[in-house]
Amino acid sequence: MRRTAVAALSIVVLAFAGCGIEVGDKNEGHSAATGPAAPDLDSVTPLADAKDWKGAVTAVAQDTAVNAVAENPKPALPVTVTDNQGTKVTIKDTSRILALDIYGTLSRTVYELGLGDSLVGRDVSTSFPEAAKLPLVTQGGHDLNAESILDLDPTLIITDTSLGPWDVILQMRESGIPVVVVDSKRSVDNVGSLITSVATAVGLPEQGKTLVERTQKEIDVVKAKIAAVAPGDDSQKLRTIFLYVRGQANVYQLFGEGTGADTLIDALGLYDVAEEIDWKGSRNVTAEALIEAQPDLVFLMSGGLESVGDVKGLLEKVPALANTPAGENERFVAMEDSQILGYGPLTASVLNALGVAVYAPEAIS
């Protein structure tokens, strides 16, 4: 078993999904949102006026069971890749894989490629049933635990920069474990490239191509359904923002350009207020910004909304929100933290659930 002495590592806070967001209270931020799964968007009757609804809605994706594109595929190894940080990595063995990120997207992708049986551990966001019993290698939320990782003797680690401490990743490399770092930025537009990166690293390029094609086709179908019910005129679209909140850590941030929230809002046929006010990246939200934005709709992660005491607590902690159409109508849509901005094989199902929540909320409320 590969082992190195585990030094005392200082805990640092890394950028959240590459967007400059700090992970909040270590006991917050993960939520398995429950409730009825959203039906297909084209099977419900949309509101005549997209602004004609009140009350918070939880969007739950349809069947999230793994649907692998191959059964017991044989990786073509060895393979040498240059990862997102420019590091050249040679992979000779994929029998014991750790795929770790803040959303659980990487482990999901490994499963969908057909290598689920090769995963030996998981991050806290990897909670789908097929992987739920794997041992955790994160502690207190999203901190990597070096001892737990080394105990599992991985032959390959696939990760990004969304988890920390980064010293743990460096230590894994120094111990001789191949570590492939993929892009931590997520959006509707780079789902395919993320899948391809993972597939290449595990020696399954053909399976990766199949999964990319399937996922993109599913996304295109849902986007067409959304386009059929979304207002065509910007003036009729819901003015929308994405708030990232962590109550105990007192973190309240507005996600703008480059965070993944922007492409989500666009894909759902909504009006992106952050673009209008030139809000780039993620920054602490201010009362002035909210008043200027005047959102009709707010997206949140379920764990974040729970951390502030749900809708009542959110309006108490961010009183300026109450002076917006979204706050006045309590028009909030929440979704499980690991799904809403995870962008991977589940993207189409996530878009469908959010589309129903926005345009036919009565179908799931």
MARGULUM-278378 format. One record per residue (C-alpha): chain; x, y, z. Coordinates in steps of 0.02 Angstrom, whole numbers. Layout:
<rs>
+-------+--------+--------+--------+
| chain |     c1 |     c2 |     c3 |
+-------+--------+--------+--------+
|     A |      X |      Y |      Z |
...
+-------+--------+--------+--------+
</rs>
This chain:
<rs>
+-------+--------+--------+--------+
| chain |     c1 |     c2 |     c3 |
+-------+--------+--------+--------+
|     A |      0 |      0 |      0 |
|     A |     63 |    172 |    -45 |
|     A |     90 |    271 |    114 |
|     A |    182 |    428 |    160 |
|     A |    191 |    514 |    325 |
|     A |     38 |    624 |    344 |
|     A |     99 |    794 |    398 |
|     A |     -7 |    915 |    496 |
|     A |    -91 |   1012 |    358 |
|     A |   -155 |   1188 |    382 |
|     A |   -333 |   1210 |    321 |
|     A |   -350 |   1334 |    181 |
|     A |   -506 |   1389 |     92 |
|     A |   -502 |   1367 |    -96 |
|     A |   -601 |   1449 |   -232 |
|     A |   -773 |   1373 |   -247 |
|     A |   -783 |   1288 |   -416 |
|     A |   -652 |   1407 |   -484 |
|     A |   -764 |   1558 |   -462 |
|     A |   -690 |   1640 |   -308 |
|     A |   -828 |   1578 |   -193 |
|     A |   -772 |   1524 |    -22 |
|     A |   -847 |   1369 |     51 |
|     A |   -946 |   1421 |    202 |
|     A |   -975 |   1333 |    367 |
|     A |   -903 |   1158 |    348 |
|     A |  -1062 |   1079 |    411 |
|     A |  -1169 |   1168 |    283 |
|     A |  -1188 |   1162 |     98 |
|     A |  -1245 |    987 |     57 |
|     A |  -1427 |    948 |     39 |
|     A |  -1521 |    804 |    -36 |
|     A |  -1676 |    900 |    -86 |
|     A |  -1833 |    796 |    -71 |
|     A |  -2004 |    807 |   -148 |
|     A |  -2093 |    748 |   -305 |
|     A |  -1983 |    736 |   -458 |
|     A |  -2027 |    857 |   -595 |
|     A |  -2127 |    784 |   -741 |
|     A |  -2073 |    813 |   -920 |
|     A |  -2090 |    996 |   -963 |
|     A |  -2192 |    958 |  -1119 |
|     A |  -2318 |    858 |  -1017 |
|     A |  -2374 |   1005 |   -907 |
|     A |  -2474 |   1161 |   -941 |
|     A |  -2365 |   1316 |   -924 |
|     A |  -2430 |   1474 |   -845 |
|     A |  -2504 |   1600 |   -965 |
|     A |  -2394 |   1731 |   -882 |
|     A |  -2224 |   1673 |   -819 |
|     A |  -2236 |   1802 |   -678 |
|     A |  -2403 |   1739 |   -617 |
|     A |  -2351 |   1632 |   -469 |
|     A |  -2302 |   1649 |   -287 |
|     A |  -2213 |   1543 |   -159 |
|     A |  -2051 |   1446 |   -152 |
|     A |  -2028 |   1289 |   -257 |
|     A |  -1903 |   1147 |   -241 |
|     A |  -1847 |   1075 |   -407 |
|     A |  -1808 |    889 |   -401 |
|     A |  -1728 |    804 |   -551 |
|     A |  -1809 |    650 |   -625 |
|     A |  -1737 |    476 |   -603 |
|     A |  -1555 |    501 |   -559 |
|     A |  -1507 |    318 |   -569 |
|     A |  -1344 |    283 |   -659 |
|     A |  -1365 |    236 |   -842 |
|     A |  -1192 |    184 |   -896 |
|     A |  -1150 |    190 |  -1081 |
|     A |  -1049 |     28 |  -1065 |
|     A |  -1042 |   -124 |   -953 |
|     A |   -871 |   -174 |   -888 |
|     A |   -775 |    -75 |  -1019 |
|     A |   -589 |   -111 |  -1040 |
|     A |   -485 |     48 |  -1025 |
|     A |   -351 |     72 |  -1157 |
|     A |   -198 |     95 |  -1047 |
|     A |    -72 |    164 |  -1020 |
|     A |   -127 |    338 |  -1070 |
|     A |    -35 |    503 |  -1048 |
|     A |   -134 |    663 |  -1031 |
|     A |    -92 |    845 |  -1002 |
|     A |   -215 |    905 |   -872 |
|     A |   -298 |   1074 |   -849 |
|     A |   -147 |   1139 |   -753 |
|     A |    -25 |   1088 |   -890 |
|     A |     40 |    938 |   -793 |
|     A |     82 |    784 |   -895 |
|     A |     13 |    629 |   -810 |
|     A |     31 |    446 |   -860 |
|     A |   -106 |    328 |   -803 |
|     A |    -68 |    143 |   -802 |
|     A |   -202 |     76 |   -685 |
|     A |   -384 |    125 |   -662 |
|     A |   -432 |    -15 |   -543 |
|     A |   -445 |    103 |   -392 |
|     A |   -510 |    276 |   -437 |
|     A |   -554 |    428 |   -335 |
|     A |   -651 |    562 |   -430 |
|     A |   -676 |    711 |   -316 |
|     A |   -755 |    882 |   -334 |
|     A |   -876 |    995 |   -242 |
|     A |  -1027 |    939 |   -342 |
|     A |   -998 |    752 |   -357 |
|     A |  -1000 |    773 |   -547 |
|     A |   -835 |    685 |   -578 |
|     A |   -883 |    526 |   -487 |
|     A |  -1051 |    527 |   -575 |
|     A |   -961 |    539 |   -741 |
|     A |   -849 |    391 |   -699 |
|     A |  -1004 |    289 |   -658 |
|     A |  -1091 |    340 |   -820 |
|     A |   -937 |    286 |   -919 |
|     A |   -956 |    112 |   -844 |
|     A |   -815 |    114 |   -716 |
|     A |   -920 |    134 |   -559 |
|     A |   -850 |    -26 |   -486 |
|     A |   -676 |     50 |   -493 |
|     A |   -720 |    195 |   -377 |
|     A |   -654 |    162 |   -202 |
|     A |   -711 |    320 |   -110 |
|     A |   -814 |    476 |   -129 |
|     A |   -833 |    659 |    -84 |
|     A |   -981 |    718 |     21 |
|     A |  -1078 |    776 |   -133 |
|     A |  -1074 |    604 |   -212 |
|     A |  -1236 |    542 |   -139 |
|     A |  -1326 |    450 |   -278 |
|     A |  -1376 |    275 |   -221 |
|     A |  -1248 |    176 |   -320 |
|     A |  -1104 |    268 |   -234 |
|     A |  -1181 |    312 |    -67 |
|     A |  -1096 |    171 |     28 |
|     A |   -920 |    213 |    -29 |
|     A |   -808 |    280 |    111 |
|     A |   -793 |    468 |    125 |
|     A |   -625 |    551 |     95 |
|     A |   -688 |    723 |    141 |
|     A |   -715 |    785 |    318 |
|     A |   -813 |    928 |    393 |
|     A |   -893 |    960 |    225 |
|     A |   -773 |    985 |     80 |
|     A |   -599 |    964 |    157 |
|     A |   -498 |    822 |     85 |
|     A |   -429 |    701 |    214 |
|     A |   -255 |    640 |    167 |
|     A |   -259 |    491 |    285 |
|     A |   -425 |    430 |    215 |
|     A |   -365 |    447 |     36 |
|     A |   -203 |    353 |     66 |
|     A |   -293 |    216 |    160 |
|     A |   -390 |    178 |      1 |
|     A |   -230 |    157 |   -100 |
|     A |   -297 |    240 |   -259 |
|     A |   -213 |    209 |   -426 |
|     A |   -288 |    368 |   -501 |
|     A |   -361 |    529 |   -431 |
|     A |   -466 |    643 |   -542 |
|     A |   -509 |    810 |   -462 |
|     A |   -519 |    997 |   -490 |
|     A |   -481 |   1150 |   -383 |
|     A |   -648 |   1155 |   -292 |
|     A |   -592 |   1051 |   -143 |
|     A |   -454 |   1085 |    -18 |
|     A |   -331 |   1091 |     62 |
|     A |   -231 |   1093 |    -99 |
|     A |    -81 |   1030 |     -1 |
|     A |   -170 |    862 |      7 |
|     A |   -173 |    849 |   -182 |
|     A |     11 |    895 |   -190 |
|     A |     47 |    763 |    -60 |
|     A |    -43 |    632 |   -162 |
|     A |     63 |    675 |   -313 |
|     A |    222 |    666 |   -208 |
|     A |    171 |    493 |   -148 |
|     A |    169 |    433 |   -328 |
|     A |    -18 |    430 |   -361 |
|     A |    -65 |    495 |   -535 |
|     A |   -173 |    650 |   -510 |
|     A |   -269 |    727 |   -655 |
|     A |   -340 |    901 |   -625 |
|     A |   -486 |    946 |   -738 |
|     A |   -570 |   1114 |   -767 |
|     A |   -666 |   1172 |   -612 |
|     A |   -772 |   1296 |   -709 |
|     A |   -944 |   1227 |   -748 |
|     A |  -1073 |   1285 |   -872 |
|     A |  -1202 |   1221 |   -994 |
|     A |  -1073 |   1251 |  -1130 |
|     A |   -931 |   1141 |  -1065 |
|     A |  -1023 |    984 |  -1012 |
|     A |   -950 |    889 |  -1159 |
|     A |   -771 |    942 |  -1130 |
|     A |   -780 |    894 |   -946 |
|     A |   -845 |    720 |   -989 |
|     A |   -709 |    704 |  -1121 |
|     A |   -573 |    750 |   -996 |
|     A |   -630 |    615 |   -876 |
|     A |   -652 |    485 |  -1012 |
|     A |   -478 |    519 |  -1082 |
|     A |   -399 |    504 |   -910 |
|     A |   -476 |    333 |   -879 |
|     A |   -434 |    266 |  -1052 |
|     A |   -611 |    261 |  -1119 |
|     A |   -614 |    389 |  -1262 |
|     A |   -748 |    298 |  -1364 |
|     A |   -863 |    280 |  -1214 |
|     A |   -831 |    463 |  -1178 |
|     A |   -885 |    510 |  -1353 |
|     A |  -1044 |    408 |  -1332 |
|     A |  -1083 |    489 |  -1165 |
|     A |  -1050 |    664 |  -1234 |
|     A |  -1166 |    633 |  -1382 |
|     A |  -1303 |    562 |  -1272 |
|     A |  -1291 |    701 |  -1144 |
|     A |  -1288 |    839 |  -1274 |
|     A |  -1437 |    765 |  -1365 |
|     A |  -1534 |    760 |  -1202 |
|     A |  -1487 |    941 |  -1164 |
|     A |  -1539 |    999 |  -1337 |
|     A |  -1708 |    914 |  -1320 |
|     A |  -1744 |    998 |  -1154 |
|     A |  -1684 |   1167 |  -1214 |
|     A |  -1805 |   1154 |  -1360 |
|     A |  -1948 |   1117 |  -1239 |
|     A |  -1899 |   1268 |  -1135 |
|     A |  -1891 |   1379 |  -1289 |
|     A |  -2069 |   1326 |  -1330 |
|     A |  -2138 |   1395 |  -1166 |
|     A |  -2019 |   1537 |  -1124 |
|     A |  -2069 |   1715 |  -1172 |
|     A |  -1981 |   1776 |  -1327 |
|     A |  -1983 |   1959 |  -1275 |
|     A |  -1854 |   2009 |  -1144 |
|     A |  -1982 |   2121 |  -1061 |
|     A |  -2090 |   1969 |  -1024 |
|     A |  -1951 |   1860 |   -957 |
|     A |  -1925 |   1837 |   -770 |
|     A |  -1782 |   1945 |   -710 |
|     A |  -1674 |   1815 |   -624 |
|     A |  -1525 |   1807 |   -507 |
|     A |  -1432 |   1665 |   -422 |
|     A |  -1392 |   1688 |   -238 |
|     A |  -1262 |   1583 |   -149 |
|     A |  -1298 |   1587 |     38 |
|     A |  -1221 |   1505 |    190 |
|     A |  -1309 |   1567 |    346 |
|     A |  -1192 |   1515 |    487 |
|     A |  -1043 |   1580 |    390 |
|     A |  -1136 |   1741 |    348 |
|     A |  -1100 |   1720 |    163 |
|     A |  -1220 |   1802 |     41 |
|     A |  -1155 |   1814 |   -136 |
|     A |  -1227 |   1850 |   -307 |
|     A |  -1166 |   1738 |   -447 |
|     A |  -1130 |   1827 |   -610 |
|     A |  -1035 |   1800 |   -771 |
|     A |   -920 |   1650 |   -770 |
|     A |   -997 |   1560 |   -622 |
|     A |  -1106 |   1439 |   -718 |
|     A |  -1263 |   1526 |   -656 |
|     A |  -1259 |   1637 |   -810 |
|     A |  -1273 |   1495 |   -934 |
|     A |  -1406 |   1411 |   -826 |
|     A |  -1514 |   1567 |   -828 |
|     A |  -1492 |   1585 |  -1016 |
|     A |  -1533 |   1403 |  -1050 |
|     A |  -1695 |   1422 |   -953 |
|     A |  -1752 |   1568 |  -1061 |
|     A |  -1740 |   1692 |   -918 |
|     A |  -1673 |   1869 |   -909 |
|     A |  -1501 |   1872 |   -829 |
|     A |  -1499 |   2024 |   -716 |
|     A |  -1316 |   1998 |   -670 |
|     A |  -1270 |   2028 |   -852 |
|     A |  -1374 |   2187 |   -855 |
|     A |  -1284 |   2258 |   -704 |
|     A |  -1115 |   2193 |   -767 |
|     A |  -1090 |   2079 |   -616 |
|     A |   -941 |   1968 |   -655 |
|     A |   -891 |   1817 |   -552 |
|     A |   -958 |   1806 |   -376 |
|     A |   -960 |   1948 |   -253 |
|     A |  -1044 |   1988 |    -89 |
|     A |  -1219 |   2049 |   -125 |
|     A |  -1269 |   2222 |    -65 |
|     A |  -1436 |   2301 |    -31 |
|     A |  -1400 |   2425 |   -170 |
|     A |  -1365 |   2286 |   -295 |
|     A |  -1527 |   2196 |   -251 |
|     A |  -1630 |   2353 |   -264 |
|     A |  -1550 |   2393 |   -431 |
|     A |  -1574 |   2215 |   -493 |
|     A |  -1759 |   2204 |   -447 |
|     A |  -1765 |   2017 |   -480 |
|     A |  -1929 |   1928 |   -513 |
|     A |  -1851 |   1760 |   -472 |
|     A |  -1708 |   1696 |   -365 |
|     A |  -1617 |   1530 |   -385 |
|     A |  -1532 |   1454 |   -234 |
|     A |  -1453 |   1292 |   -177 |
|     A |  -1566 |   1194 |    -60 |
|     A |  -1431 |   1179 |     72 |
|     A |  -1403 |   1366 |     68 |
|     A |  -1587 |   1405 |     89 |
|     A |  -1598 |   1283 |    234 |
|     A |  -1445 |   1362 |    315 |
|     A |  -1536 |   1529 |    335 |
|     A |  -1699 |   1457 |    399 |
|     A |  -1786 |   1440 |    231 |
|     A |  -1882 |   1584 |    149 |
|     A |  -1929 |   1675 |    310 |
|     A |  -1750 |   1672 |    372 |
|     A |  -1681 |   1727 |    204 |
|     A |  -1794 |   1880 |    200 |
|     A |  -1744 |   1923 |    378 |
|     A |  -1558 |   1906 |    343 |
|     A |  -1565 |   1995 |    174 |
|     A |  -1703 |   2123 |    205 |
|     A |  -1672 |   2215 |     41 |
|     A |  -1733 |   2059 |    -48 |
|     A |  -1906 |   2089 |     23 |
|     A |  -1913 |   2251 |    -78 |
|     A |  -1900 |   2160 |   -244 |
|     A |  -2034 |   2068 |   -344 |
|     A |  -1951 |   1902 |   -301 |
|     A |  -1956 |   1939 |   -115 |
|     A |  -2130 |   2012 |   -116 |
|     A |  -2196 |   1855 |   -200 |
|     A |  -2074 |   1736 |   -114 |
|     A |  -2033 |   1677 |   -289 |
|     A |  -1882 |   1567 |   -252 |
|     A |  -1827 |   1406 |   -337 |
|     A |  -1708 |   1293 |   -241 |
|     A |  -1621 |   1135 |   -298 |
|     A |  -1500 |   1011 |   -223 |
|     A |  -1327 |   1086 |   -203 |
|     A |  -1239 |    947 |   -299 |
|     A |  -1355 |    962 |   -449 |
|     A |  -1403 |   1141 |   -487 |
|     A |  -1230 |   1197 |   -548 |
|     A |  -1147 |   1026 |   -561 |
|     A |  -1157 |   1012 |   -751 |
|     A |  -1126 |    834 |   -805 |
|     A |  -1227 |    684 |   -864 |
|     A |  -1378 |    747 |   -764 |
|     A |  -1383 |    919 |   -846 |
|     A |  -1538 |    886 |   -952 |
|     A |  -1636 |    819 |   -803 |
|     A |  -1584 |    971 |   -700 |
|     A |  -1639 |   1091 |   -837 |
|     A |  -1805 |   1002 |   -855 |
|     A |  -1840 |   1010 |   -667 |
|     A |  -1796 |   1194 |   -659 |
|     A |  -1898 |   1229 |   -816 |
|     A |  -2052 |   1151 |   -737 |
|     A |  -2021 |   1246 |   -575 |
|     A |  -2012 |   1411 |   -669 |
|     A |  -2148 |   1390 |   -800 |
|     A |  -2269 |   1265 |   -720 |
|     A |  -2235 |   1272 |   -532 |
|     A |  -2404 |   1202 |   -487 |
|     A |  -2350 |   1037 |   -565 |
|     A |  -2226 |   1007 |   -425 |
|     A |  -2284 |   1116 |   -281 |
+-------+--------+--------+--------+
</rs>
